[in-house]
Amino acid sequence: MKTLSIIKYVFSFVGVALLSGAVTSYKNTNDFLKEVVPATGTVVDFVKSRSSDSVSYRPVVRFVSQDGQVVEFTSSVGKSRRAYSLNDTVEVLYSPFNVQEVKINRFFELWGPFMVMLVMGAVFLSIGLIIVLVIGLRDRKKECLQRHGVAVEAEIQSVDLNESISMNGKSPFMIVCHWLNPETRELHVFESESIWFDPSKYITSETIKVLLEHGNPKKYHVDVSFLPELKN
């Protein structure tokens, strides 16, 4: 399977999974808000979390429930700068059926996971759909040129890295070739699609077939079907 097709499925799958998670998170928060009881809490401490390049602080809040139970919890949301000071009072919302289900009554505390998964899911799914569109348009152009295009033999000029594209620090190869139009005496340079391995050892000829749109050499397809990993 081609690399671009694998990426298409990965991004689409991750996007759908994140959007599904966003829907679940929205439902859970919405259900939680329907039954909560408000209370006043006090910031009594901070939990410090360290990642590879940043530090975040999550407030520890203590409050007393309606039945007199003293409850202490750590917020699920951390920030690089402390949003509260010790002994600050904050409004908390908790479930009367389970006082351990409690959140600080702030928008991002309540809706942050939903918003993050929604945005990330939309981004991943959009990238996946864009790749689907790009592949579809490319295959459609290729099919059209195979049916109605003019085949010419172009002279292979080089095998280059396409440094305009990078994935995990690696760039794909492309075959660069040129063809002199015998009618206009104009030299045309063509570049193949991205090839995620060095195709040099599979090139056994000095020329390569290029399919051109009749009367418009700017629309072309370099035929690399002889490369094993690009065969359908």
TIKELO-643461 format. One line per field, with one value per atom (N, C-alpha, C): residue number from 0; residue in three letters; atom name; x, y, z. Coordinates in steps of 0.05 Angstrom, whole numbers, plus 5000, padded with zeros to 4 digits. Layout:
BEGIN
k [NUM;...]
r [ala;...]
a [CA;...]
px [X;...]
py [Y;...]
pz [Z;...]
//
This chain:
BEGIN
k [0;0;0;1;1;1;2;2;2;3;3;3;4;4;4;5;5;5;6;6;6;7;7;7;8;8;8;9;9;9;10;10;10;11;11;11;12;12;12;13;13;13;14;14;14;15;15;15;16;16;16;17;17;17;18;18;18;19;19;19;20;20;20;21;21;21;22;22;22;23;23;23;24;24;24;25;25;25;26;26;26;27;27;27;28;28;28;29;29;29;30;30;30;31;31;31;32;32;32;33;33;33;34;34;34;35;35;35;36;36;36;37;37;37;38;38;38;39;39;39;40;40;40;41;41;41;42;42;42;43;43;43;44;44;44;45;45;45;46;46;46;47;47;47;48;48;48;49;49;49;50;50;50;51;51;51;52;52;52;53;53;53;54;54;54;55;55;55;56;56;56;57;57;57;58;58;58;59;59;59;60;60;60;61;61;61;62;62;62;63;63;63;64;64;64;65;65;65;66;66;66;67;67;67;68;68;68;69;69;69;70;70;70;71;71;71;72;72;72;73;73;73;74;74;74;75;75;75;76;76;76;77;77;77;78;78;78;79;79;79;80;80;80;81;81;81;82;82;82;83;83;83;84;84;84;85;85;85;86;86;86;87;87;87;88;88;88;89;89;89;90;90;90;91;91;91;92;92;92;93;93;93;94;94;94;95;95;95;96;96;96;97;97;97;98;98;98;99;99;99;100;100;100;101;101;101;102;102;102;103;103;103;104;104;104;105;105;105;106;106;106;107;107;107;108;108;108;109;109;109;110;110;110;111;111;111;112;112;112;113;113;113;114;114;114;115;115;115;116;116;116;117;117;117;118;118;118;119;119;119;120;120;120;121;121;121;122;122;122;123;123;123;124;124;124;125;125;125;126;126;126;127;127;127;128;128;128;129;129;129;130;130;130;131;131;131;132;132;132;133;133;133;134;134;134;135;135;135;136;136;136;137;137;137;138;138;138;139;139;139;140;140;140;141;141;141;142;142;142;143;143;143;144;144;144;145;145;145;146;146;146;147;147;147;148;148;148;149;149;149;150;150;150;151;151;151;152;152;152;153;153;153;154;154;154;155;155;155;156;156;156;157;157;157;158;158;158;159;159;159;160;160;160;161;161;161;162;162;162;163;163;163;164;164;164;165;165;165;166;166;166;167;167;167;168;168;168;169;169;169;170;170;170;171;171;171;172;172;172;173;173;173;174;174;174;175;175;175;176;176;176;177;177;177;178;178;178;179;179;179;180;180;180;181;181;181;182;182;182;183;183;183;184;184;184;185;185;185;186;186;186;187;187;187;188;188;188;189;189;189;190;190;190;191;191;191;192;192;192;193;193;193;194;194;194;195;195;195;196;196;196;197;197;197;198;198;198;199;199;199;200;200;200;201;201;201;202;202;202;203;203;203;204;204;204;205;205;205;206;206;206;207;207;207;208;208;208;209;209;209;210;210;210;211;211;211;212;212;212;213;213;213;214;214;214;215;215;215;216;216;216;217;217;217;218;218;218;219;219;219;220;220;220;221;221;221;222;222;222;223;223;223;224;224;224;225;225;225;226;226;226;227;227;227;228;228;228;229;229;229;230;230;230;231;231;231]
r [met;met;met;lys;lys;lys;thr;thr;thr;leu;leu;leu;ser;ser;ser;ile;ile;ile;ile;ile;ile;lys;lys;lys;tyr;tyr;tyr;val;val;val;phe;phe;phe;ser;ser;ser;phe;phe;phe;val;val;val;gly;gly;gly;val;val;val;ala;ala;ala;leu;leu;leu;leu;leu;leu;ser;ser;ser;gly;gly;gly;ala;ala;ala;val;val;val;thr;thr;thr;ser;ser;ser;tyr;tyr;tyr;lys;lys;lys;asn;asn;asn;thr;thr;thr;asn;asn;asn;asp;asp;asp;phe;phe;phe;leu;leu;leu;lys;lys;lys;glu;glu;glu;val;val;val;val;val;val;pro;pro;pro;ala;ala;ala;thr;thr;thr;gly;gly;gly;thr;thr;thr;val;val;val;val;val;val;asp;asp;asp;phe;phe;phe;val;val;val;lys;lys;lys;ser;ser;ser;arg;arg;arg;ser;ser;ser;ser;ser;ser;asp;asp;asp;ser;ser;ser;val;val;val;ser;ser;ser;tyr;tyr;tyr;arg;arg;arg;pro;pro;pro;val;val;val;val;val;val;arg;arg;arg;phe;phe;phe;val;val;val;ser;ser;ser;gln;gln;gln;asp;asp;asp;gly;gly;gly;gln;gln;gln;val;val;val;val;val;val;glu;glu;glu;phe;phe;phe;thr;thr;thr;ser;ser;ser;ser;ser;ser;val;val;val;gly;gly;gly;lys;lys;lys;ser;ser;ser;arg;arg;arg;arg;arg;arg;ala;ala;ala;tyr;tyr;tyr;ser;ser;ser;leu;leu;leu;asn;asn;asn;asp;asp;asp;thr;thr;thr;val;val;val;glu;glu;glu;val;val;val;leu;leu;leu;tyr;tyr;tyr;ser;ser;ser;pro;pro;pro;phe;phe;phe;asn;asn;asn;val;val;val;gln;gln;gln;glu;glu;glu;val;val;val;lys;lys;lys;ile;ile;ile;asn;asn;asn;arg;arg;arg;phe;phe;phe;phe;phe;phe;glu;glu;glu;leu;leu;leu;trp;trp;trp;gly;gly;gly;pro;pro;pro;phe;phe;phe;met;met;met;val;val;val;met;met;met;leu;leu;leu;val;val;val;met;met;met;gly;gly;gly;ala;ala;ala;val;val;val;phe;phe;phe;leu;leu;leu;ser;ser;ser;ile;ile;ile;gly;gly;gly;leu;leu;leu;ile;ile;ile;ile;ile;ile;val;val;val;leu;leu;leu;val;val;val;ile;ile;ile;gly;gly;gly;leu;leu;leu;arg;arg;arg;asp;asp;asp;arg;arg;arg;lys;lys;lys;lys;lys;lys;glu;glu;glu;cys;cys;cys;leu;leu;leu;gln;gln;gln;arg;arg;arg;his;his;his;gly;gly;gly;val;val;val;ala;ala;ala;val;val;val;glu;glu;glu;ala;ala;ala;glu;glu;glu;ile;ile;ile;gln;gln;gln;ser;ser;ser;val;val;val;asp;asp;asp;leu;leu;leu;asn;asn;asn;glu;glu;glu;ser;ser;ser;ile;ile;ile;ser;ser;ser;met;met;met;asn;asn;asn;gly;gly;gly;lys;lys;lys;ser;ser;ser;pro;pro;pro;phe;phe;phe;met;met;met;ile;ile;ile;val;val;val;cys;cys;cys;his;his;his;trp;trp;trp;leu;leu;leu;asn;asn;asn;pro;pro;pro;glu;glu;glu;thr;thr;thr;arg;arg;arg;glu;glu;glu;leu;leu;leu;his;his;his;val;val;val;phe;phe;phe;glu;glu;glu;ser;ser;ser;glu;glu;glu;ser;ser;ser;ile;ile;ile;trp;trp;trp;phe;phe;phe;asp;asp;asp;pro;pro;pro;ser;ser;ser;lys;lys;lys;tyr;tyr;tyr;ile;ile;ile;thr;thr;thr;ser;ser;ser;glu;glu;glu;thr;thr;thr;ile;ile;ile;lys;lys;lys;val;val;val;leu;leu;leu;leu;leu;leu;glu;glu;glu;his;his;his;gly;gly;gly;asn;asn;asn;pro;pro;pro;lys;lys;lys;lys;lys;lys;tyr;tyr;tyr;his;his;his;val;val;val;asp;asp;asp;val;val;val;ser;ser;ser;phe;phe;phe;leu;leu;leu;pro;pro;pro;glu;glu;glu;leu;leu;leu;lys;lys;lys;asn;asn;asn]
a [N;CA;C;N;CA;C;N;CA;C;N;CA;C;N;CA;C;N;CA;C;N;CA;C;N;CA;C;N;CA;C;N;CA;C;N;CA;C;N;CA;C;N;CA;C;N;CA;C;N;CA;C;N;CA;C;N;CA;C;N;CA;C;N;CA;C;N;CA;C;N;CA;C;N;CA;C;N;CA;C;N;CA;C;N;CA;C;N;CA;C;N;CA;C;N;CA;C;N;CA;C;N;CA;C;N;CA;C;N;CA;C;N;CA;C;N;CA;C;N;CA;C;N;CA;C;N;CA;C;N;CA;C;N;CA;C;N;CA;C;N;CA;C;N;CA;C;N;CA;C;N;CA;C;N;CA;C;N;CA;C;N;CA;C;N;CA;C;N;CA;C;N;CA;C;N;CA;C;N;CA;C;N;CA;C;N;CA;C;N;CA;C;N;CA;C;N;CA;C;N;CA;C;N;CA;C;N;CA;C;N;CA;C;N;CA;C;N;CA;C;N;CA;C;N;CA;C;N;CA;C;N;CA;C;N;CA;C;N;CA;C;N;CA;C;N;CA;C;N;CA;C;N;CA;C;N;CA;C;N;CA;C;N;CA;C;N;CA;C;N;CA;C;N;CA;C;N;CA;C;N;CA;C;N;CA;C;N;CA;C;N;CA;C;N;CA;C;N;CA;C;N;CA;C;N;CA;C;N;CA;C;N;CA;C;N;CA;C;N;CA;C;N;CA;C;N;CA;C;N;CA;C;N;CA;C;N;CA;C;N;CA;C;N;CA;C;N;CA;C;N;CA;C;N;CA;C;N;CA;C;N;CA;C;N;CA;C;N;CA;C;N;CA;C;N;CA;C;N;CA;C;N;CA;C;N;CA;C;N;CA;C;N;CA;C;N;CA;C;N;CA;C;N;CA;C;N;CA;C;N;CA;C;N;CA;C;N;CA;C;N;CA;C;N;CA;C;N;CA;C;N;CA;C;N;CA;C;N;CA;C;N;CA;C;N;CA;C;N;CA;C;N;CA;C;N;CA;C;N;CA;C;N;CA;C;N;CA;C;N;CA;C;N;CA;C;N;CA;C;N;CA;C;N;CA;C;N;CA;C;N;CA;C;N;CA;C;N;CA;C;N;CA;C;N;CA;C;N;CA;C;N;CA;C;N;CA;C;N;CA;C;N;CA;C;N;CA;C;N;CA;C;N;CA;C;N;CA;C;N;CA;C;N;CA;C;N;CA;C;N;CA;C;N;CA;C;N;CA;C;N;CA;C;N;CA;C;N;CA;C;N;CA;C;N;CA;C;N;CA;C;N;CA;C;N;CA;C;N;CA;C;N;CA;C;N;CA;C;N;CA;C;N;CA;C;N;CA;C;N;CA;C;N;CA;C;N;CA;C;N;CA;C;N;CA;C;N;CA;C;N;CA;C;N;CA;C;N;CA;C;N;CA;C;N;CA;C;N;CA;C;N;CA;C;N;CA;C;N;CA;C;N;CA;C;N;CA;C;N;CA;C;N;CA;C;N;CA;C;N;CA;C;N;CA;C;N;CA;C;N;CA;C;N;CA;C;N;CA;C;N;CA;C;N;CA;C;N;CA;C;N;CA;C;N;CA;C;N;CA;C;N;CA;C;N;CA;C;N;CA;C;N;CA;C;N;CA;C;N;CA;C;N;CA;C;N;CA;C;N;CA;C;N;CA;C;N;CA;C;N;CA;C;N;CA;C;N;CA;C;N;CA;C;N;CA;C;N;CA;C;N;CA;C;N;CA;C;N;CA;C;N;CA;C;N;CA;C;N;CA;C;N;CA;C;N;CA;C;N;CA;C]
px [5017;5000;5018;5010;5026;5026;5048;5051;5029;5022;5001;4974;4968;4943;4943;4966;4968;4963;4975;4971;4942;4929;4901;4884;4888;4872;4879;4904;4912;4899;4902;4891;4861;4848;4819;4810;4823;4816;4819;4842;4847;4827;4820;4801;4773;4764;4738;4739;4760;4762;4761;4775;4775;4747;4734;4707;4687;4691;4674;4678;4704;4710;4699;4698;4686;4657;4643;4614;4609;4625;4622;4627;4649;4656;4634;4622;4600;4576;4569;4546;4551;4576;4582;4580;4592;4591;4563;4548;4520;4503;4507;4493;4501;4527;4538;4525;4523;4512;4482;4468;4440;4434;4453;4448;4466;4484;4504;4493;4509;4503;4527;4522;4544;4554;4580;4591;4615;4624;4647;4671;4692;4717;4740;4761;4785;4809;4826;4851;4871;4879;4896;4924;4927;4954;4955;4978;4981;4997;4988;5003;5019;5045;5063;5068;5064;5069;5090;5109;5131;5131;5132;5136;5164;5170;5197;5206;5187;5194;5177;5160;5143;5135;5124;5114;5086;5068;5040;5033;5014;5005;4974;4966;4938;4929;4909;4901;4888;4894;4880;4860;4835;4812;4799;4791;4777;4750;4729;4703;4687;4664;4647;4620;4612;4588;4563;4540;4515;4511;4522;4519;4542;4558;4580;4606;4608;4632;4653;4677;4700;4712;4713;4723;4746;4767;4790;4796;4799;4804;4824;4836;4856;4843;4844;4833;4847;4831;4842;4857;4853;4865;4889;4911;4935;4944;4957;4967;4996;5010;5039;5043;5023;5023;5000;5004;4983;4959;4936;4912;4900;4908;4898;4921;4914;4933;4923;4940;4931;4910;4890;4867;4847;4851;4830;4805;4782;4757;4747;4737;4727;4700;4683;4658;4663;4653;4656;4628;4627;4602;4607;4590;4594;4567;4570;4546;4536;4511;4501;4501;4504;4505;4533;4553;4581;4598;4605;4619;4647;4657;4683;4681;4657;4653;4649;4671;4670;4689;4681;4697;4695;4716;4714;4696;4679;4660;4673;4689;4701;4697;4695;4688;4707;4733;4752;4754;4749;4749;4727;4704;4681;4682;4689;4687;4714;4736;4762;4767;4763;4767;4751;4725;4708;4719;4727;4737;4763;4781;4807;4803;4786;4781;4766;4748;4733;4751;4768;4787;4807;4819;4839;4826;4802;4789;4782;4773;4766;4791;4814;4839;4848;4849;4858;4840;4814;4795;4797;4801;4804;4828;4851;4875;4870;4857;4851;4834;4814;4796;4810;4828;4844;4862;4874;4891;4874;4850;4832;4826;4820;4814;4838;4862;4886;4891;4889;4893;4872;4847;4826;4830;4838;4843;4868;4888;4912;4906;4890;4883;4865;4847;4829;4845;4864;4881;4897;4908;4924;4907;4883;4865;4858;4853;4845;4868;4893;4916;4922;4917;4921;4902;4878;4858;4861;4867;4866;4892;4912;4937;4955;4975;4995;5021;5030;5054;5079;5098;5124;5146;5170;5193;5210;5212;5227;5254;5274;5301;5304;5312;5315;5339;5334;5354;5367;5351;5362;5341;5350;5332;5338;5319;5324;5306;5314;5297;5278;5252;5232;5231;5249;5251;5228;5210;5186;5167;5171;5155;5173;5163;5179;5161;5168;5152;5171;5169;5188;5217;5222;5249;5259;5242;5250;5234;5247;5234;5233;5212;5210;5228;5232;5247;5228;5239;5223;5242;5231;5247;5242;5264;5262;5271;5255;5261;5254;5264;5257;5252;5236;5228;5227;5239;5240;5217;5198;5175;5185;5182;5192;5178;5154;5139;5146;5149;5154;5183;5199;5227;5229;5208;5208;5215;5233;5241;5223;5211;5193;5207;5205;5216;5192;5194;5173;5183;5166;5173;5153;5162;5144;5131;5111;5099;5119;5113;5131;5136;5161;5169;5184;5174;5185;5207;5222;5246;5263;5289;5306;5301;5290;5283;5306;5330;5352;5358;5358;5367;5346;5322;5301;5300;5316;5316;5337;5328;5345;5346;5334;5333;5340;5349;5355;5330;5308;5283;5261;5240;5216;5191;5170;5145;5131;5122;5107;5081;5059;5033;5026;5020;5014;4985;4973;4947;4952;4935;4939;4938;4960;4962;4968;4972;4978;4998;5024;5044;5047;5034;5035;5019;5000;4986;4997;5010;5025;5025;5034;5038;5062;5082;5105;5099;5101;5094;5115;5110;5129;5118;5100;5088;5108;5132;5152;5165;5160;5171;5153;5165;5149;5130;5139;5122;5100;5100;5080;5059;5062;5043;5017;4994;4969;4963]
py [4976;5000;5025;5045;5069;5084;5099;5114;5134;5148;5168;5156;5132;5119;5111;5101;5094;5119;5141;5166;5175;5171;5178;5163;5137;5121;5128;5132;5138;5164;5186;5212;5210;5197;5195;5179;5157;5141;5157;5170;5186;5208;5221;5243;5233;5211;5200;5192;5180;5171;5195;5217;5241;5254;5255;5267;5250;5224;5206;5211;5215;5222;5249;5268;5294;5292;5275;5271;5259;5239;5226;5246;5262;5281;5302;5311;5331;5319;5294;5282;5278;5270;5266;5292;5313;5339;5350;5347;5356;5342;5315;5299;5307;5312;5320;5346;5366;5392;5392;5371;5369;5363;5351;5341;5353;5372;5381;5399;5399;5417;5436;5462;5481;5482;5488;5492;5511;5521;5539;5524;5524;5510;5529;5518;5534;5520;5536;5525;5521;5495;5489;5480;5474;5465;5465;5458;5454;5429;5415;5392;5400;5396;5405;5381;5385;5364;5375;5358;5366;5348;5360;5345;5351;5343;5346;5375;5393;5421;5442;5433;5452;5441;5459;5453;5464;5448;5457;5453;5470;5469;5464;5444;5438;5444;5460;5468;5444;5442;5423;5439;5431;5446;5429;5442;5429;5443;5427;5438;5420;5430;5414;5410;5385;5378;5385;5382;5388;5371;5346;5328;5330;5351;5356;5341;5328;5312;5331;5329;5345;5331;5344;5331;5348;5333;5346;5333;5350;5339;5356;5344;5358;5364;5388;5395;5379;5373;5358;5376;5403;5422;5436;5435;5448;5470;5491;5513;5519;5530;5536;5557;5575;5594;5588;5592;5586;5605;5594;5610;5620;5607;5614;5618;5629;5631;5614;5607;5592;5607;5593;5604;5619;5619;5630;5613;5627;5612;5608;5585;5579;5564;5568;5553;5526;5506;5478;5467;5448;5434;5404;5391;5363;5348;5322;5304;5297;5301;5293;5263;5248;5219;5208;5225;5217;5243;5250;5275;5275;5252;5251;5260;5262;5273;5303;5317;5346;5361;5385;5402;5431;5447;5476;5487;5506;5517;5539;5530;5547;5534;5550;5540;5518;5523;5504;5479;5483;5459;5440;5452;5435;5425;5443;5437;5434;5437;5435;5409;5386;5361;5359;5368;5367;5385;5410;5429;5419;5408;5399;5376;5356;5333;5342;5361;5371;5384;5402;5416;5397;5380;5361;5341;5331;5312;5325;5350;5364;5368;5374;5378;5352;5330;5305;5295;5296;5287;5304;5330;5347;5340;5335;5327;5301;5282;5256;5260;5277;5282;5297;5315;5330;5310;5291;5271;5254;5246;5231;5246;5272;5289;5291;5295;5297;5272;5248;5223;5218;5226;5222;5239;5264;5282;5272;5263;5253;5228;5209;5185;5191;5211;5218;5230;5247;5259;5237;5218;5197;5180;5173;5156;5171;5197;5212;5213;5217;5219;5191;5170;5143;5137;5148;5143;5162;5187;5207;5222;5216;5231;5222;5238;5231;5222;5198;5187;5196;5206;5214;5201;5199;5189;5212;5217;5239;5228;5244;5236;5241;5220;5222;5240;5260;5279;5272;5266;5260;5247;5237;5228;5246;5263;5283;5278;5291;5291;5315;5309;5330;5342;5362;5373;5391;5396;5412;5395;5369;5351;5337;5335;5322;5307;5283;5267;5252;5257;5245;5250;5274;5282;5271;5257;5245;5258;5261;5272;5250;5251;5230;5237;5217;5221;5228;5239;5243;5240;5230;5228;5253;5266;5291;5284;5291;5285;5309;5310;5332;5321;5336;5329;5353;5351;5372;5369;5388;5387;5392;5372;5375;5396;5403;5423;5452;5457;5484;5488;5467;5467;5477;5474;5482;5459;5463;5442;5442;5419;5416;5398;5406;5391;5379;5353;5339;5327;5326;5313;5292;5269;5247;5252;5236;5237;5229;5233;5227;5197;5190;5161;5159;5142;5141;5120;5116;5100;5109;5103;5111;5093;5103;5087;5082;5092;5092;5064;5044;5017;5004;5015;5003;5017;5038;5052;5039;5027;5012;5025;5047;5061;5090;5103;5131;5149;5136;5151;5139;5155;5146;5157;5141;5149;5171;5192;5213;5216;5218;5222;5251;5263;5292;5296;5317;5325;5337;5330;5339;5369;5381;5410;5425;5411;5424;5408;5410;5394;5400;5422;5429;5409;5395;5374;5347;5334;5310;5290;5266;5245;5229;5228;5212;5183;5165;5137;5122;5118;5103;5076;5065;5039;5016;5021;5000;4997;5016;5013;4995;4974;4953;4963;4982;4990;5010;5019;5037;5023;4997;4983;4980;4981;4978;4949]
pz [5000;5000;5000;4985;4983;5009;5014;5038;5042;5021;5023;5031;5020;5027;5057;5067;5095;5113;5105;5121;5120;5097;5094;5114;5116;5135;5164;5170;5197;5207;5191;5198;5200;5182;5182;5207;5213;5236;5262;5265;5289;5291;5269;5269;5278;5267;5275;5305;5314;5342;5361;5353;5370;5370;5347;5346;5362;5361;5377;5407;5414;5442;5450;5431;5437;5442;5426;5430;5458;5465;5491;5514;5511;5531;5534;5512;5513;5528;5522;5535;5565;5572;5600;5616;5604;5618;5620;5598;5598;5619;5621;5641;5669;5672;5698;5708;5689;5697;5704;5695;5700;5729;5744;5770;5792;5785;5803;5826;5847;5870;5872;5875;5878;5907;5909;5936;5933;5956;5956;5966;5949;5957;5962;5973;5979;5967;5954;5943;5966;5970;5993;5984;5959;5950;5920;5908;5879;5874;5853;5843;5819;5821;5800;5781;5755;5735;5716;5710;5692;5667;5644;5619;5609;5584;5574;5572;5566;5562;5576;5595;5609;5636;5652;5679;5681;5693;5697;5726;5735;5762;5763;5778;5782;5811;5814;5841;5856;5882;5900;5915;5914;5926;5947;5969;5991;5995;5998;6003;6021;6031;6048;6033;6031;6017;6034;6023;6038;6062;6061;6084;6104;6101;6120;6114;6092;6085;6074;6085;6075;6051;6028;6004;5993;5985;5973;5946;5925;5899;5884;5864;5847;5820;5811;5785;5763;5743;5720;5700;5704;5685;5698;5685;5695;5676;5687;5671;5678;5659;5663;5685;5688;5710;5729;5754;5773;5769;5764;5759;5785;5808;5834;5853;5876;5898;5921;5940;5963;5978;5987;6002;5985;5958;5941;5943;5942;5942;5913;5907;5880;5882;5863;5862;5850;5863;5853;5848;5830;5824;5829;5844;5849;5847;5842;5841;5869;5874;5901;5905;5884;5886;5890;5882;5885;5887;5912;5916;5904;5895;5882;5852;5842;5816;5819;5817;5824;5805;5798;5780;5789;5784;5788;5767;5775;5757;5740;5721;5701;5674;5653;5626;5618;5619;5608;5626;5652;5670;5662;5654;5647;5618;5600;5571;5557;5572;5559;5544;5556;5541;5516;5518;5494;5472;5479;5460;5447;5463;5452;5433;5440;5423;5398;5400;5377;5357;5366;5348;5335;5352;5341;5323;5330;5312;5285;5286;5261;5244;5257;5242;5229;5245;5234;5212;5216;5196;5171;5174;5151;5134;5148;5134;5119;5133;5119;5095;5097;5074;5052;5059;5038;5023;5038;5025;5006;5016;4998;4973;4976;4952;4934;4945;4929;4914;4928;4914;4893;4898;4879;4854;4858;4835;4819;4834;4820;4804;4816;4801;4777;4781;4759;4736;4742;4722;4707;4724;4712;4693;4702;4686;4660;4662;4638;4618;4629;4611;4599;4614;4603;4580;4582;4561;4537;4543;4521;4517;4534;4532;4509;4504;4484;4498;4491;4504;4490;4506;4494;4512;4500;4515;4523;4550;4560;4570;4568;4577;4607;4621;4650;4656;4672;4679;4706;4726;4753;4771;4793;4815;4838;4846;4867;4891;4913;4936;4934;4939;4939;4967;4973;4999;5007;4989;4996;5013;5013;5029;5049;5074;5095;5114;5121;5140;5157;5184;5203;5195;5185;5178;5152;5137;5111;5088;5066;5042;5020;5004;4982;4959;4942;4917;4895;4873;4849;4825;4803;4779;4762;4755;4739;4710;4691;4663;4646;4621;4603;4575;4560;4533;4516;4492;4473;4453;4454;4436;4407;4390;4362;4346;4354;4339;4347;4373;4383;4390;4391;4400;4428;4444;4472;4490;4509;4527;4552;4557;4580;4601;4626;4649;4664;4670;4684;4710;4730;4755;4762;4771;4778;4805;4811;4838;4859;4884;4906;4908;4911;4914;4940;4958;4985;4988;4967;4967;4943;4944;4922;4898;4876;4853;4834;4840;4821;4810;4828;4819;4801;4800;4783;4755;4752;4727;4708;4687;4669;4641;4638;4612;4616;4594;4596;4591;4584;4579;4596;4599;4614;4600;4601;4587;4603;4589;4601;4584;4598;4585;4586;4563;4562;4552;4563;4552;4524;4505;4478;4476;4467;4464;4489;4511;4537;4553;4547;4561;4591;4600;4628;4645;4632;4646;4637;4656;4648;4671;4665;4685;4678;4696;4691;4699;4681;4686;4702;4727;4744;4752;4736;4743;4743;4732;4732;4759;4777;4804;4821;4833;4846;4868;4884;4907;4898;4874;4864;4847;4843;4827;4843;4830;4844;4849]
//
